[in-house]
Amino acid sequence: MDNDLYMIRMKMREIYTELQQLNSRPQLLNGISKEEILESERHRLARELHDSVSQQLFAAMMMLAALNEQAENMDLTEKQRKQLILVADVVNAAQSEMRALLLHLRPVSLEEKTLKQGIEQLLQELQTKVNIRLKWEIEEFAIPVQIEDQLFRVVQELLSNTLRHAKSSELEVFLREVDQNVLLRVIDDGVGFDVALQGTKAGSYGLLNIRERVTGVGGSLKIISFPKQGTSVEVKIPLIGGGEK
């Protein structure tokens, strides 16, 4: 029995290794990898959004701020004042959506950074742009490059989803190595959702892509969420061969 269990464990390690290696191989289209095409498109879209929509939203916010200052000295009806506040709220929401989208469109690669450095840079940038309390504990340890890239993208998508959907005031991110596994946990105190109904709402929390990325490197995804009680997303990925790159 012990020998059978040992053989099963070894076979599982082989399967995990093959899966992670397969995921790291570029899929070519006319000599260009899928990731290169996607990254080029992300750069293009991010530039266009930043140069046009983002700047227009900023200009609209500045004009609204000026109008609200002038309104204090104007004889406006209660309805008109409420309409000004409503327009300001709409523009604010659009700005948050734009920040989330630009975060989502950042390059997939870590650009010579470690995973710890890449995640901390994302969080530090987020802290300067959004009014949200952040807490993080990111350990530095050896992770195969294909897992690093996927985890970095998963964190990007989770942060983007939190900004767009969760309406949270606090976000926590933890990354550590536990028993030769990478353990990533992202927790927010936002609106939450019914996990049982998630499958019927295509793209409602953007978790399908995350699940595909995690399973693509032999990992598992665990989601705990309840309406009005926040969300906890846990990613667990085995480190085959002790996490060597």
N, C-alpha and C positions, 0 to 999 in steps of 0.2 A: 504493500500500500504506500509506504513512504517513497519507494522508488517510483511508483506511478505518479505520485504528486510532484516529485522532483522533475520528472519528464514533462509533465503538464506545464509546470512553471517555466522550464527551459523553452518549451514550444511557444508559450505566450510571449516570452522575451524576444524570440526570433520574429514572431509576427509583428510585435510592436516596432522592432528595429526596421523590418522591411517596410512597414507602413510609414514610418517617419522618413526613411530614405526616399521612398517613392514620392512623398509629399514635397520633398526638397528639390526634386528634379523639375526644371522649367518645362512647361508645356509650350511648344513652339507653334507659331502661326506665321507662315511665310518668313521663317528665319528669325522672328522676333518672339520673345517669351510673352506669355499672357500677362505676367506681372509688369513687364516693361511697358506694355500697351496701356494697362490700367493706370500705372503711375504717371505716364505721360498725360493721360486724360485728366487725372486728378489735378496735376499741375495747371493744365489749361483752364479747367473749370474754376479752380481756386483763384487764379489770376483774374478771370473775367468777373467773378463774383466780388472780389475785393475791389477791383477797379471801377465797377459800376454800381451794383446793387448795394454793397456795403457802404460806399461813400454817400450814395443817395439817402440811405436810411439815416446816416449820421447827420447829413444836412437837414433832413426832415426833423430830426430830434432837436437840433439847434434852433430851428425856426419855431417849433412848438414851445420850447423853453422861453423864447423871447415873447411869444404870444401870451403865454401864461403870466409872465411878468407884467405885460401891458394890461392884461385882463383885470388885474387887481385894481387898476385905476379907471376901469371902464364900467359902465352901467349895463352889465350883462344879466340876462335872466338866469334862473337856476338851471334851466334846461340847457342853455348855451354853455354854462360852466361845466356841466356834466359831460356834454359832448366833447369839450376840449380835453377833459381828463380821459375820456374813453379813447380818443384818437391817440393821446400820449401812451396809453396802455397798449394799444394795438402796435404802435411803432416799437415800443420797448420789447414786446413779445417777438416781433419780427427780427429785431436785433439779436435777441437770444437765439432764435432759430438760425440766424446767419452765423453766429459764433459757433454753434454746434455743427453746422454744415462745413464750415471752414476747418474745424478741428477734424471732422471725419475725412476731409479731403487731403489732409497732410500726407506726406510721403510714407509709404508702408515701411521702407527700410529704416534701420536705426542710424544710418549714416555714420558708421564707425563708432557709435556709442554702445555702451553696455545696455542691457535691458533696464537695469536700475537707473542709469543716467537718462535714458530715453523716457521712461515713465515719470521720473521726477521733473524733467523738463516740461512734459505735458501738463502736469499738475501745477507747476509754478506759473506757467503761462495762463492756465485756467484761472488761477487765483487772482491774477491781475485784471482779468476781464469780466469776471462774473462774481456777484455777491453771494458767495457760498462758503461755508466753513469746510475746510479740507483737513483730513488727517491721513497720514500714510506711514507705513513701515515697510520698506523695501530692502530685502536682503540682497547681498552681492554673492553670487555663486555661479559655477560653470554650468551653462545650458547649451545644448546643441543649437547651432545657428538657425536651423529650420524651425525649432520650437520658439526661439527668441522672437523671430519675425512674426510668427502667428500670434504669440502672446501680446506683442506690442500692438498689433492690429486689433486684437480683442479688447485691450484696454482702451484704445482709441474709440472703438465702436460703443463700448459701455459708457464712456464719458459723454460721447455725443448723444446717446440715447437718454442718459440722465438729464442732460440739458434740455433736450427736446420734449421729453414726455413726463419725467418724474416730478417736476416742480418741487425739488428737494431744497432744503436749506443746509443740509450737512451730508458730506460724502466721505467715506473711508475706503482706503485701498491698502491691501496687505499682500505681500508676495514673499514667500519663504520656501525653503526646501524641507520636506518632512518625509523621512523614510524613503529616500531616493525617488521622491515625487516632487514636482513643482506644484505648489498650492497658491492659487490666486483667488483672493476674495474681494469683491467690491460691494459695498453696502451703502444704501441711501435711505433717507427718512422721508421719501416723497410719497406720492399718491398711491403707489403700489398697483397691483392688478390681480385678477383671479387667474392663477396659473392653469387651472383646468380649462379655462376658456381661451387661453392664449393661442392654441392651435387653430381656432376659428377666426382669428383676427390677423390676417396676413400683414406682416410688417409692423404691427402695432407697437412692438417694443424692440424690433430689429434683432431678435434673438436667433433667427434662423441662420443667418450668416455666421454668427458667433458659434453656434452649435456645430456647423459644418467645419469651421476652422479647428475647433477643439478635437472633434472626432477624427479629423484628417491627420492629426499627429498622435492618435491613439489615446486621447484623453477623454474625460467625462465632464459633463456640465450639470450642476445642481442649482436649481432656482427655488428660492423660498420667497413668496410675496403674498400679501393680503391687501385688499383695497384700504386705503388711508393708513396703512401701517408700514410702508416702505418695502424695499426689495433687497434681498441678499443673493448675489450670484457667485457661485464657487466653481472654479476650474481646477481640475486635478489632472496632471499629465505625468506619466512615468518617465524617469530619467534612465534611459538604457545605457549601460556601460559606464555608470557613475557620472553622467553628465558631461563627458568629454566632447569637445568641439571637433 
